[in-house]
């Protein structure tokens, strides 16, 4: 169903592309209006990257994140973010590795990574330090049953009206690095790096 909708959206957009229409989203803060926004789960991704044996990096994605952004462009440092990430929907380029991340522990033991029914992860902001189009968002990240403070280096990437559903939309890109051992995910250390780079892209639609 989603694939069919995506194809229809591409077909619908073709005339706009042919006419050289302006991209709907622009990095223009004056386009942002105050209010509460909800994530567009289909266009919100949390990418992760680790070093594998010191030879090369391996990466995967968490998708379908849900949550809210409360923002007033007149006071961006008062913004609040609350995002829930379904760890059970993690995916990689390898089915075997994806299955390994979610498999039960052997002989009833602790899973190597998350196990077959992991709790959702959640990030709740506690402060925002905004400067121009960038911000440092500090918050509490709960992952694998452990809560630790995390700082997101965030950039406002665009705002405008979605051309299909007409909703006011704002987008952000953020990065941070966490230590998985802080969250009790210790399997294969140090062969698989403790440091995990997170690359986050979020689209919010106004409620």
Secondary structure, DSSP 8 states (H G I E B T S, - for coil): -HHHHHHHHHHHHHHHHHTT---S-BS-GGG--SEEEEE-GGG-EEEEEEEETTTEEEEEEEE--EEEEEE-GGGGGG-EEEEEE-GGG-B-S-HHHHHHHH---GGG---SSS-TT---EEEEEEEEEEETTEEEEEEEEEETTEEEEEEEEEEEEEEEE-TTT--EEEEEEEEEEEEGGGGT--TTTTTB-SEEEEEEEEEEEE-
